[in-house]
Amino acid sequence: MTITLSSGYVAKMVIEIDRIFAENSNRTHGFGNIILTTFEPFTKNPAISKVFREIGLADEVGSGMRNTYKFTKLYSGGVPQFIEGDTFKTVIPLNETATLKAGPKSRDQVSDQVENDTIAMKILEFCKTARTKKEISEYIGYKNLTYMTRTYLKPLLESKKLKYTIPEKPKSRLQKYITKQ
């Protein structure tokens, strides 16, 4: 979908339960449905288009339409519609499978929270003696220090259950963590 800026028409995208609908102003070269097999891409500004393709910031002319057909069939099993007129309309059908929520179920979220709380309690118990980030990570079995810090240490520090041994230099290589009494 290419936007024509010479019109005051406001582009819009609407997501409905059974389709995604996009519409924007257009400098038309025909009217009606555009069919992939007979489609001939038209570059509105060939010189600029070529520059952007050469430096890798734009795809081949017409590839967006081919990709939309390809991925719509893969994800929803439908066929998208491209309708050319004074406005350019794209309609992408959706089915129930394509609109399912991704992510864990609520039961999994509760299990994750209980596990996080258990690990946090282990950290607090372990840090009754000042410990380094590496010691804590090894104790709870995490190799990724960044993830462990973001998931466990930072929330414990923010809730003031854990404190720095060198509070004025939180990123010091000598920093240790201790449970607040």
Phi and psi in degrees as GROMACS dihedral restraints (atoms count N, CA, C in turn):
[ dihedral_restraints ]
;  ai    aj    ak    al  type     phi  dphi    fc
    3     4     5     6     1  -107.1    20    10
    4     5     6     7     1   132.8    20    10
    6     7     8     9     1   -90.6    20    10
    7     8     9    10     1   131.7    20    10
    9    10    11    12     1   -96.5    20    10
   10    11    12    13     1   119.6    20    10
   12    13    14    15     1   -87.7    20    10
   13    14    15    16     1    -1.5    20    10
   15    16    17    18     1   -79.5    20    10
   16    17    18    19     1    -6.7    20    10
   18    19    20    21     1  -110.3    20    10
   19    20    21    22     1   153.2    20    10
   21    22    23    24     1   -86.5    20    10
   22    23    24    25     1     2.7    20    10
   24    25    26    27     1   -64.5    20    10
   25    26    27    28     1   130.7    20    10
   27    28    29    30     1   -87.0    20    10
   28    29    30    31     1   123.8    20    10
   30    31    32    33     1   -67.0    20    10
   31    32    33    34     1   147.1    20    10
   33    34    35    36     1  -143.6    20    10
   34    35    36    37     1   152.9    20    10
   36    37    38    39     1  -134.7    20    10
   37    38    39    40     1   125.5    20    10
   39    40    41    42     1  -120.8    20    10
   40    41    42    43     1   128.4    20    10
   42    43    44    45     1  -106.4    20    10
   43    44    45    46     1   116.3    20    10
   45    46    47    48     1  -111.6    20    10
   46    47    48    49     1   175.0    20    10
   48    49    50    51     1   -63.9    20    10
   49    50    51    52     1   -32.7    20    10
   51    52    53    54     1  -116.3    20    10
   52    53    54    55     1     3.2    20    10
   54    55    56    57     1  -166.1    20    10
   55    56    57    58     1   161.0    20    10
   57    58    59    60     1  -114.6    20    10
   58    59    60    61     1   131.1    20    10
   60    61    62    63     1  -124.8    20    10
   61    62    63    64     1   124.2    20    10
   63    64    65    66     1  -124.9    20    10
   64    65    66    67     1   144.7    20    10
   66    67    68    69     1  -148.6    20    10
   67    68    69    70     1   137.6    20    10
   69    70    71    72     1  -151.9    20    10
   70    71    72    73     1   168.3    20    10
   72    73    74    75     1   -65.1    20    10
   73    74    75    76     1   160.1    20    10
   75    76    77    78     1  -151.8    20    10
   76    77    78    79     1   143.1    20    10
   78    79    80    81     1   -99.7    20    10
   79    80    81    82     1    98.4    20    10
   81    82    83    84     1   -71.1    20    10
   82    83    84    85     1   148.9    20    10
   84    85    86    87     1  -124.7    20    10
   85    86    87    88     1     9.7    20    10
   87    88    89    90     1   174.3    20    10
   88    89    90    91     1   176.9    20    10
   90    91    92    93     1  -132.3    20    10
   91    92    93    94     1   144.1    20    10
   93    94    95    96     1   104.3    20    10
   94    95    96    97     1  -168.7    20    10
   96    97    98    99     1   -68.4    20    10
   97    98    99   100     1   138.9    20    10
   99   100   101   102     1   -99.0    20    10
  100   101   102   103     1   128.4    20    10
  102   103   104   105     1  -107.4    20    10
  103   104   105   106     1   132.6    20    10
  105   106   107   108     1   -55.5    20    10
  106   107   108   109     1   -40.9    20    10
  108   109   110   111     1   -69.8    20    10
  109   110   111   112     1   -25.1    20    10
  111   112   113   114     1  -110.5    20    10
  112   113   114   115     1     5.1    20    10
  114   115   116   117     1   -71.1    20    10
  115   116   117   118     1   132.9    20    10
  117   118   119   120     1  -121.3    20    10
  118   119   120   121     1   109.9    20    10
  120   121   122   123     1   -62.3    20    10
  121   122   123   124     1   145.4    20    10
  123   124   125   126     1  -126.1    20    10
  124   125   126   127     1   119.8    20    10
  126   127   128   129     1   -86.3    20    10
  127   128   129   130     1   126.3    20    10
  129   130   131   132     1   -75.1    20    10
  130   131   132   133     1   -30.9    20    10
  132   133   134   135     1  -140.0    20    10
  133   134   135   136     1    86.9    20    10
  135   136   137   138     1   -57.4    20    10
  136   137   138   139     1   -37.4    20    10
  138   139   140   141     1   -64.9    20    10
  139   140   141   142     1   -48.9    20    10
  141   142   143   144     1   -65.9    20    10
  142   143   144   145     1   -41.3    20    10
  144   145   146   147     1   -57.7    20    10
  145   146   147   148     1   -44.2    20    10
  147   148   149   150     1   -63.2    20    10
  148   149   150   151     1   -42.8    20    10
  150   151   152   153     1   -59.6    20    10
  151   152   153   154     1   -48.6    20    10
  153   154   155   156     1   -65.8    20    10
  154   155   156   157     1   -35.6    20    10
  156   157   158   159     1   -66.1    20    10
  157   158   159   160     1   -41.8    20    10
  159   160   161   162     1   -63.6    20    10
  160   161   162   163     1   -37.1    20    10
  162   163   164   165     1   -90.9    20    10
  163   164   165   166     1     3.5    20    10
  165   166   167   168     1    83.4    20    10
  166   167   168   169     1    14.1    20    10
  168   169   170   171     1   -97.4    20    10
  169   170   171   172     1    -0.5    20    10
  171   172   173   174     1  -142.0    20    10
  172   173   174   175     1   149.8    20    10
  174   175   176   177     1   -86.8    20    10
  175   176   177   178     1   177.0    20    10
  177   178   179   180     1   -61.8    20    10
  178   179   180   181     1   143.9    20    10
  180   181   182   183     1   -59.8    20    10
  181   182   183   184     1   129.2    20    10
  183   184   185   186     1    91.0    20    10
  184   185   186   187     1    -9.1    20    10
  186   187   188   189     1   -69.2    20    10
  187   188   189   190     1   -28.9    20    10
  189   190   191   192     1   -62.5    20    10
  190   191   192   193     1   -40.5    20    10
  192   193   194   195     1   -67.6    20    10
  193   194   195   196     1   -44.2    20    10
  195   196   197   198     1   -62.2    20    10
  196   197   198   199     1   -42.6    20    10
  198   199   200   201     1   -65.4    20    10
  199   200   201   202     1   -38.6    20    10
  201   202   203   204     1   -62.7    20    10
  202   203   204   205     1   -44.3    20    10
  204   205   206   207     1   -58.9    20    10
  205   206   207   208     1   -50.5    20    10
  207   208   209   210     1   -58.1    20    10
  208   209   210   211     1   -50.8    20    10
  210   211   212   213     1   -78.0    20    10
  211   212   213   214     1   -27.8    20    10
  213   214   215   216     1   -65.0    20    10
  214   215   216   217     1   -43.3    20    10
  216   217   218   219     1   -63.2    20    10
  217   218   219   220     1   -40.6    20    10
  219   220   221   222     1   -65.4    20    10
  220   221   222   223     1   -45.3    20    10
  222   223   224   225     1   -88.4    20    10
  223   224   225   226     1   -36.1    20    10
  225   226   227   228     1  -121.8    20    10
  226   227   228   229     1    -8.2    20    10
  228   229   230   231     1    77.4    20    10
  229   230   231   232     1     0.1    20    10
  231   232   233   234     1   -96.3    20    10
  232   233   234   235     1  -177.0    20    10
  234   235   236   237     1  -121.0    20    10
  235   236   237   238     1   124.6    20    10
  237   238   239   240     1   -71.6    20    10
  238   239   240   241     1   158.0    20    10
  240   241   242   243     1  -116.0    20    10
  241   242   243   244     1   135.2    20    10
  243   244   245   246     1  -119.7    20    10
  244   245   246   247     1   119.3    20    10
  246   247   248   249     1  -120.1    20    10
  247   248   249   250     1   118.5    20    10
  249   250   251   252     1  -100.3    20    10
  250   251   252   253     1   138.2    20    10
  252   253   254   255     1  -170.9    20    10
  253   254   255   256     1  -151.4    20    10
  255   256   257   258     1   -63.3    20    10
  256   257   258   259     1   -25.7    20    10
  258   259   260   261     1  -119.8    20    10
  259   260   261   262     1   150.0    20    10
  261   262   263   264     1  -100.7    20    10
  262   263   264   265     1   124.5    20    10
  264   265   266   267     1  -117.8    20    10
  265   266   267   268     1   139.0    20    10
  267   268   269   270     1  -124.9    20    10
  268   269   270   271     1   128.3    20    10
  270   271   272   273     1  -123.0    20    10
  271   272   273   274     1   120.1    20    10
  273   274   275   276     1  -113.0    20    10
  274   275   276   277     1   112.7    20    10
  276   277   278   279     1   -72.1    20    10
  277   278   279   280     1   147.2    20    10
  279   280   281   282     1  -122.3    20    10
  280   281   282   283     1   155.6    20    10
  282   283   284   285     1  -124.3    20    10
  283   284   285   286     1   177.9    20    10
  285   286   287   288     1   -59.9    20    10
  286   287   288   289     1   -39.6    20    10
  288   289   290   291     1   -62.5    20    10
  289   290   291   292     1   -39.9    20    10
  291   292   293   294     1   -70.2    20    10
  292   293   294   295     1   -19.6    20    10
  294   295   296   297     1  -108.7    20    10
  295   296   297   298     1     8.1    20    10
  297   298   299   300     1   -63.8    20    10
  298   299   300   301     1   145.1    20    10
  300   301   302   303     1   -72.0    20    10
  301   302   303   304     1   136.4    20    10
  303   304   305   306     1   -92.9    20    10
  304   305   306   307     1   156.8    20    10
  306   307   308   309     1   114.7    20    10
  307   308   309   310     1   174.3    20    10
  309   310   311   312     1   -71.9    20    10
  310   311   312   313     1   153.2    20    10
  312   313   314   315     1   -74.1    20    10
  313   314   315   316     1   163.2    20    10
  315   316   317   318     1   -60.1    20    10
  316   317   318   319     1   -34.8    20    10
  318   319   320   321     1   -61.5    20    10
  319   320   321   322     1   -40.2    20    10
  321   322   323   324     1   -65.7    20    10
  322   323   324   325     1   -38.0    20    10
  324   325   326   327     1   -63.9    20    10
  325   326   327   328     1   -40.0    20    10
  327   328   329   330     1   -65.1    20    10
  328   329   330   331     1   -43.5    20    10
  330   331   332   333     1   -60.6    20    10
  331   332   333   334     1   -43.1    20    10
  333   334   335   336     1   -62.1    20    10
  334   335   336   337     1   -41.1    20    10
  336   337   338   339     1   -65.7    20    10
  337   338   339   340     1   -41.6    20    10
  339   340   341   342     1   -63.2    20    10
  340   341   342   343     1   -43.1    20    10
  342   343   344   345     1   -62.7    20    10
  343   344   345   346     1   -44.3    20    10
  345   346   347   348     1   -60.5    20    10
  346   347   348   349     1   -42.8    20    10
  348   349   350   351     1   -64.1    20    10
  349   350   351   352     1   -39.5    20    10
  351   352   353   354     1   -63.4    20    10
  352   353   354   355     1   -44.5    20    10
  354   355   356   357     1   -65.3    20    10
  355   356   357   358     1   -40.8    20    10
  357   358   359   360     1   -60.6    20    10
  358   359   360   361     1   -40.8    20    10
  360   361   362   363     1   -65.1    20    10
  361   362   363   364     1   -38.9    20    10
  363   364   365   366     1   -62.5    20    10
  364   365   366   367     1   -41.1    20    10
  366   367   368   369     1   -63.6    20    10
  367   368   369   370     1   -45.6    20    10
  369   370   371   372     1   -62.4    20    10
  370   371   372   373     1   -40.2    20    10
  372   373   374   375     1   -66.0    20    10
  373   374   375   376     1   -44.6    20    10
  375   376   377   378     1   -64.7    20    10
  376   377   378   379     1   -33.4    20    10
  378   379   380   381     1   -90.1    20    10
  379   380   381   382     1    18.9    20    10
  381   382   383   384     1   -64.9    20    10
  382   383   384   385     1   -24.3    20    10
  384   385   386   387     1  -108.0    20    10
  385   386   387   388     1   137.7    20    10
  387   388   389   390     1   -55.8    20    10
  388   389   390   391     1   133.0    20    10
  390   391   392   393     1  -133.5    20    10
  391   392   393   394     1   150.9    20    10
  393   394   395   396     1   -81.2    20    10
  394   395   396   397     1   164.3    20    10
  396   397   398   399     1   -58.9    20    10
  397   398   399   400     1   -40.4    20    10
  399   400   401   402     1   -65.0    20    10
  400   401   402   403     1   -42.1    20    10
  402   403   404   405     1   -62.1    20    10
  403   404   405   406     1   -43.1    20    10
  405   406   407   408     1   -63.2    20    10
  406   407   408   409     1   -46.2    20    10
  408   409   410   411     1   -59.7    20    10
  409   410   411   412     1   -45.0    20    10
  411   412   413   414     1   -64.9    20    10
  412   413   414   415     1   -39.2    20    10
  414   415   416   417     1   -62.2    20    10
  415   416   417   418     1   -42.0    20    10
  417   418   419   420     1   -92.0    20    10
  418   419   420   421     1    -1.5    20    10
  420   421   422   423     1    84.3    20    10
  421   422   423   424     1    27.5    20    10
  423   424   425   426     1  -106.7    20    10
  424   425   426   427     1   135.5    20    10
  426   427   428   429     1   -95.3    20    10
  427   428   429   430     1   -26.9    20    10
  429   430   431   432     1   -87.6    20    10
  430   431   432   433     1   101.4    20    10
  432   433   434   435     1   -63.7    20    10
  433   434   435   436     1   -37.7    20    10
  435   436   437   438     1   -62.9    20    10
  436   437   438   439     1   -47.6    20    10
  438   439   440   441     1   -62.8    20    10
  439   440   441   442     1   -45.6    20    10
  441   442   443   444     1   -61.0    20    10
  442   443   444   445     1   -41.4    20    10
  444   445   446   447     1   -64.4    20    10
  445   446   447   448     1   -48.5    20    10
  447   448   449   450     1   -66.2    20    10
  448   449   450   451     1   -40.3    20    10
  450   451   452   453     1   -80.8    20    10
  451   452   453   454     1   -35.2    20    10
  453   454   455   456     1  -118.6    20    10
  454   455   456   457     1   -54.7    20    10
  456   457   458   459     1   -65.3    20    10
  457   458   459   460     1   -47.7    20    10
  459   460   461   462     1   -58.8    20    10
  460   461   462   463     1   -48.5    20    10
  462   463   464   465     1   -61.4    20    10
  463   464   465   466     1   -37.2    20    10
  465   466   467   468     1   -68.2    20    10
  466   467   468   469     1   -36.9    20    10
  468   469   470   471     1   -67.9    20    10
  469   470   471   472     1   -43.5    20    10
  471   472   473   474     1   -65.2    20    10
  472   473   474   475     1   -34.9    20    10
  474   475   476   477     1   -84.8    20    10
  475   476   477   478     1     3.3    20    10
  477   478   479   480     1    62.8    20    10
  478   479   480   481     1    24.9    20    10
  480   481   482   483     1   -86.3    20    10
  481   482   483   484     1   -22.7    20    10
  483   484   485   486     1  -126.9    20    10
  484   485   486   487     1   148.4    20    10
  486   487   488   489     1  -137.7    20    10
  487   488   489   490     1   159.9    20    10
  489   490   491   492     1   -77.2    20    10
  490   491   492   493     1   148.6    20    10
  492   493   494   495     1   -83.5    20    10
  493   494   495   496     1   -21.0    20    10
  495   496   497   498     1  -126.0    20    10
  496   497   498   499     1    76.1    20    10
  498   499   500   501     1   -61.7    20    10
  499   500   501   502     1   -28.8    20    10
  501   502   503   504     1   -75.4    20    10
  502   503   504   505     1   -12.5    20    10
  504   505   506   507     1  -135.3    20    10
  505   506   507   508     1    74.0    20    10
  507   508   509   510     1   -61.3    20    10
  508   509   510   511     1   -23.6    20    10
  510   511   512   513     1  -101.3    20    10
  511   512   513   514     1    13.2    20    10
  513   514   515   516     1   -61.5    20    10
  514   515   516   517     1   142.7    20    10
  516   517   518   519     1   -67.4    20    10
  517   518   519   520     1   -17.2    20    10
  519   520   521   522     1   -94.0    20    10
  520   521   522   523     1     2.2    20    10
  522   523   524   525     1   -61.1    20    10
  523   524   525   526     1   138.4    20    10
  525   526   527   528     1  -131.0    20    10
  526   527   528   529     1   167.2    20    10
  528   529   530   531     1  -124.9    20    10
  529   530   531   532     1   140.5    20    10
  531   532   533   534     1  -139.2    20    10
  532   533   534   535     1   144.4    20    10
  534   535   536   537     1   -68.4    20    10
  535   536   537   538     1   134.3    20    10
  537   538   539   540     1   -75.8    20    10
  538   539   540   541     1   130.0    20    10
